[in-house]
Amino acid sequence: MDAADVIVIGGGNAGLCAALAAAERKARVLLLERAPSEARGGNSAVTAGVFRFPYRGIEDIAQIVKDASLDQPDKIEIGRYSEEDFSTDLRRVTQGEADPALERTLVSQAFPTMRWLCGRGVEFVLAYDRQSFLVNGRHRFWGGLIVKTKGEGPGLVGALYRAAQAARVTVQYGARATGLAWDPAAGAWRVTATVDGRLQESHARAVVLACGGFEANPEMRAAHLGPRWKAAKVRGTPYNTGDGIRMGRGVGARPFGQWSGCHAVAWDVNAPAANEGRLVQHFERDSYPLGIYVNAHGERFVDEGEDFRNYTYARYGQEIMRQPLQVAFQLFDQKVVHLLKKPYTLPGTTRLEGETLEALARTARIEVATLKRTIAAYNAAVNGEEFNPAVKDGKAALGITPPKSNWAQRLDSPPYLCFPVTCGITFTFGGLRIGPDAALVNADDRKLAGLFACGELAAGLFYHNYPGGSGLMAGAVFGRLAGMGAAAYAGHAG
């Protein structure tokens, strides 16, 4: 290959933002995407395309989305979500462990980056189906999330690849980068890749690692998350096997973040072991705040109403992994069936139904006597507050362990529904340390000249949990910064 100014390894949201930002500064950019073209885009391609960013109200959202409802306040309520709200949410769900410098950069650059994406042809729409409930004739949005990309993950990836093509980024598909080393003779970084079964060497002054975590590597999962994770179902791309982390560590990059942590969710128990090309939303089961969770013994094990779904769903997959057989059951009655998200109704969904709780338990192979006691205690604990799924309504079941802090309604309206779930892993929290400019650093926190990282392998933001929509946002923010920094290092400041 001819020499490039910047090589980007990984072609998902973060890598594409890096490639675009570098190309806009007149750098010659080579992007190596391990997947074939039909499976390009990493985990970004199989997301719902939801982005979390601060906004002051409708006037800010109107800069991102063109929707007539924004001019009709009687039909829509979006509130506001300040930079302080974003920071508070990130600190809260990560138990205060998010790196402060990365947090400040993410929060301050999120809205400008959204506008930048809009200028590159990414279209956004209001996320009615995922982030709003219709209450008294108005769509009320909740949880700090308002928009998603048109066409969801595939729409995001398609728009970014079109922009990259227009910016003259060279893209190689089926290109697995396996080696990274400084070549003193060339005065540049040498990247070794396997492309269509043959070895290829490329050189560049700057390299951006953007090829994801290690969630699709069973051995690394077992080593860092624990032995039971070796058999976990993989929600996203099968190509995130830790290559970028390994290459970065090989040249002195500092490992960082929560290596024992990951984003993991409730997943249809009969979903395939790895993503087979369908949108991952087909198997997601995250309407649990409307019902209750039990394990095979018939016992509840989490507070289903602790917070809005997008602040707990990425953590509860780990709780499911701790249950017998790594299986759990979501139970609902007829009062909430109309509120369940679309994936619960799709063909192929694992769904059980019973006219009585005893019949349902026998069908699901849940311990009958314990389940009946669990639900009797839960029903007796539900208070008399009014149910409202669009706010934290305080309708709780208290005096039981665990409690249910919001959206608690008695299960007393048959037929009852049961959705068996297991854990689906999305991405891992351990990776490499970057600074706020997305530059990789060594063990002494000194920059590694010409090396940058972004996306899921850039660690330090997420510990224990993550606020929904912040992964794509962080990928875009730090991807853009990585591309700008790489171009500048290669002599193209803009």
N, C-alpha and C positions, 0 to 999 in steps of 0.2 A: 504493500500500500504506500502511496505517496504520504509524506509527512503531513500531519495536521497541526494546527496550533493548539487545539483542545480535543481530547478524547473523552467522551462521556460513556461510561459503562452502565447500561441499564436504560430501557426505554419506556418507563412508566411516567406518571405525572411529574415526579421530581426530576428525573433525567431529561425529559422533554423540555421542562422549564429551564433547566440549566443549558441545554443545547441552544434553545431559542435566545436566551439572554446573551450567551457568548456570540452567537452568530449576528445578533443585532449590533454588536460592537466590532463587526467586520472580521472576527476570528474565523478561520477555517475549522469546521467542527466535524468530527467523525463520531457517530453514535453507534455503539455495539449493542445490539439487542439479542439476547440469547434465544428467545422464542422465535418460531417461524412467524411470518407476517400475519397469518390468520389468528395467531394467539398472542399478538404483541400487546404491550401495555402493562404488563405486570399485574399486581393486585388492583391497580387503578381501573383496569378494564372491567373488573367484575364488582365494582362498588356501585352504590346508588348515586354517586356523584355529589354528595352533600358536603358543603363547606361551612365551617364555623368562622365567623368574623364579627367584630364589633360594628354596630350601626346605631345611629342616633334616632332613627325613625324612618317613616315612609320615604322621606326625601333622599336618604342614603340608599335604600333598597331600590328606588327608582333609577339610580345611576347604574344598577347592575341588571335589573329585570325590567322588561317591558310587559306590563300586565294591566289591563284596564281596571281591575279590581283595586289597584293602588289609589285610584281616584274616587273610590266609593267606600269611605270609611264605615258605612253601615253594613258592608258585606265582609269586611276583613279587619282583623285586629292583630298587629304584629308587635306592638310595644316598642321597646328599645333594648339594646344589649350593649353596654358600655365596655370600654377597654378594661375598666376595673372589674366588671362582671366576668369578663373572659379570664382575667388573671385569677380572680377568686375561685372560679370553677376549676381552673387547671390546678391550682394549689390544693384545693379541697380534695379532688378525686385522686391526686397523686400523693396525698398525705404530706404535702409540703416538700416533697423531694425533687420536684421539677427544677432543673438548673435555672437560676434567676436570670442570667444573661440571655439564654435561649428563649425563656418565657417572654422577656421584654421585647426581644426582636420579633418573635411570632406575633404578639399582640399588636405592636405598633405598626408592623408591616402588612398585616392581614388585609385591611381594606384597600390600601394602595395596590397590593398584589391582585386583589379581585378586579380592580379597574384595569390593571395591566393585562390580565387574562381576557377580559372583555375586548380589549384592543387587539388581541391576537386571534379573534374569531371564536372564542369559547362563548357559547350562549347559555344563559341561566334562566331558570323558570322558578316560580314559587313551588315549594315542596308540599303541596296540598296533601298528597296521599301519605306522606311519611311524618309530617310535623304539624298537622292541624287536626282539630276536631270541630265539627259543626255544632255550635252551641247557640240556641235561640236565633237561628238564621244567619249567624256570622261565623266565618272561618276564623278560629282562634289558634294562632301559632304558639308554640310552647318550647321551652328548653333551649332558647338561644340559637336555634337553627331555623332559617327561613327559606334558603334557596338550594337548588341542586342544578347540575348541568342538564341541559336539554339532551335527552337520550341517555341520561345517567352515565355510568362508567364508559360504555362504548362511545357515547357522544363526546365525552371529555377527551378520550384518547384520540378519536378520529380528528377532532378539531386541532389538537396539538400537533399531530403528525402532518396535517395539511399546512399548518403554520411553519413547521420545521422544513417541509419541502419548499415552501415559498421563500424561506430564508436561506436556502441552499445548504442545509445540513445534509451530509452524506450518512445514510442509514444502511447498516449491514444487519440482515436478519440471520438467525441461526448461528450467531457469533457468540460463543461462550468464552469470555475472558478468563484466563487461568493463571497468568503471570504478570507481575508488575515489578519493574526494577529500573534504577537509574542507569542510563547508558552514558558513561563519561565521554566516550568517543563522539557520540552524537550530541552531547550536551542537552539531552532530553530524556524524558521518561519513555521506557520501552514497555509496551503492552503486548503480551502474547495471548493469542486467542485461537480457538479451534473454530474454523468456519467451514461448514459443509464437509467435515471430516479431515480437513487439512490445517496445518499450523500456519499462522500468519503473525508477523510482527509489524507493529505500527509504532511510530514515535510522535511525541507531542511535548511541548514545553509544560503543559498543564493537563491534569487528569481529574475527572470528577467521578467518584464512585457513587453509583445510584442504583445498585442491583439488589436491593432488598435485604431482609434478614435471613434467618435460618429455619423458618417455620416448616419448609418442605424438605428438611433434612432429618430423617428419623433418628439418626445417631446423635446429631447435635441436640435435638430436642431431648432425647433421653439423658444426655450428659449434663445439660444445663437446667432443664425444667423438671426432670425426674423420670424414672423408668416407665411409669404408666403413660407418659406423653408419647412414647414411641409409636403407639397405635392410634394416636389422635387423628381425627378427620381433618383434612386440609381444605379450607374454604376457597382459597385463591389460587394463584399461579403455582404450578409445580416447579418453577424454575428458580425460586428463591431458596437456595441451598447454602447460603453463607459464603459464596465465592468472594464477594467484595470485602467482607470482614476478614477473611483469611488473607487476601492480598494486602489489605491495609496493615494488618498486624505484621505481615512479613517485611514491611519497610519501616516499621517502628511506630505505627499509629497506636495511640493509647486506647485500650479497651475501656468501655464506659457503659453506664446505665445498669438496669436491673436484668442481669442475665437469667435470673430465675423467673422473670415475669413475661407476660404476653397478653395480647388482645385475643380473647377467646369467648365464644358466644354459645347460646343454645342453638342446636342444629338438629334437624330432623334425624331421628335415630336410624332411618334407612337411607340416608343420603350416601352417595358414593364416598369411598375413602379419600379421594382427591377430586378436585374440580374437573369436570368433564366438558367444560366449555359453556355451560349454562350460567345465566346470571346467578350469583350466589344468593340473591334474595329469594329464590325459589324454595330454599331450604331453611331460611331464617325463621325463628320463632321468638319474636320479641314483644308480643302483646301480653306478656305475663303480669304486668301491673294490674290487669283487669281480672285476674283470677288468682290461683295459688299454685305453688310448686310443692310437690311431694317426691320422696324417693321410693324405692321399691319396698321399703318397710312401712310406707304410709305416713312418714314423718315429714313435716315442713322443715326447711333448712336455711331459708333466706327470708329477709323482709322484702317481699315483692313490691311494696309501695314505698321503699326507702327514699326514692327520688324518681324523677322522670327517667324513662327508659334509656335515653341516650347518655345518662350518667352511670348506669349500672350494667347495661347489657354486655359490655366488654369485659366485665369482671365475673359475671355469673357463670360463664363457661368453665372457669377454674373451679367454682364451687361444685358444679356438676361432676367434674373429674374426681372430686373427693367422695362422691356418693357410691354406694354399692354398684358394681358393674359399670360404673361411669355412665349411669342412666338416670334420668329424672322424668317427671310427668307434669305437664301443665294442665290444670283442671279449670273448666269454665262452665257456667250455666247459661240458660237462654237469655238472661237479662243483658248479656254483653256480646252475644254472638255478632250482632250488627256492627260492633266496634272493632272486631278483630281485623288485623291487616290482611291484605290480599293474599299473601303466601299461604295463609291458613286454608284457603279455599281452592288452591290450584290442584290440578290432577296430579296424582302420585303422592300427595301429602299423606303421611301416616296419621290417621285420625280414627279414634275409637269413640263409641257412643253407648250410653246406657240409660235406661229409664230410672234406674236406682243407682245409688252410689255403690251398693254391694255388687250389682251386676257389672258396673263399670270396672270396679276393682278386680273382679275375677277375670274379665276379659283382658285387662292390662297386666295381670299377674302382680298386683299390688297386694300387700297383706291386708285382708279385708277388715279385721277387727281393729287394727291400729288406724287404718284410714278413717273408719267411722268415728273413732274417738277423736282423731285429729280435727275432722271437720265439725264435729259437734262442739268442741272447745272453741274452734275458730268462729263459728256462727254465733255462739253465745257472747263472744268478746267484741263483736262489731258494734260500734257506737251509732248514734242516731243522726250524725251530720249528713248534709246533702251531698250526694255523689256528683262530682264534676271532673271528667277525665282531662280537661284542659288546664287545670290548676292543681297545685298540691292542696287537696280539698280537706285534709284533716279527718276524713272519714276513715277511722282506724279500727283495728282490732288490737286492743291493749290487754295487758295482764296475762299474755301467753308468750311463749318463747319458741321462735322469734315472733315479735309483734309484726303487724302490717300497718305501716304508718299513714298510708293514704290509699284511697280507692278501694277500701275494704267493703265488699258487699257479701251478704250471706249467700252461700251456695245452696239454693233451695228451689230452683226453677228448672225441673227436668224438661227434656232429656239433657243429661250431662255430657260434656265433651272432654276428651282426654287426648293430648298430643305428646307422645313419647319423644324425648329429646336426648341427645348426647352433646358432647363438646365439639365445636368446630374452631380450630385455631386460625387466626387471621394473620397476625404478624408478631414478631418477638421484640422485646424491649431492650435487649442487650445489643451492643454494637460498638461503634467507634466514637471517640470524642471529637467534636468540632467546636470552634469558637462561634460567636455571633455572626461572623462573616462567612460561615460554612467551611472555613479552612481546617484541615485535619491537623491535629497536634500530637506531639510525642509524649512520653511519660513525664517530661518536665514541663508540659503545657507550652512548648515552643512549636511554632508552626512548621509543618513539613512543607518545604518550598514546592509550590506548584501542585499540591494535592488538596483536593476538596471532597466533601461528601454531603449527601442529602438524601431525603427519603427515609425509609424504615431502618437503614443501617446506621444512620446518624442518631446516636443515642443521647439521652439526657433529659428529654421532655416528659416521657411517660414512665411512671412507676405504679405498679399495682392495678392501675385502671387508666381510663382515658376519656375525655369528653367527646362524644360523637361529633364527627365532622372536622376534628382538629388534625387528623392524620393527613388528609388531602391538603388542608390549608398549610400545614407545616411543610409538606413536600413542595408545594408551589413557592412558598416564601423562601425556604432555604435552597431550593433548586435555582430560583432566580438569582439569589445572592452568590451561589456557587458558580454559576455561569458568568456572572459579572466579574467575580474575583479571578476565575481561571483565564478569562479573556485579558484582563488587566495584567496578570502575571506573564501572559504570552506576548505582551506588548500592544494590546488593543484595548485602550481605556475607553473607547467610545467616540 
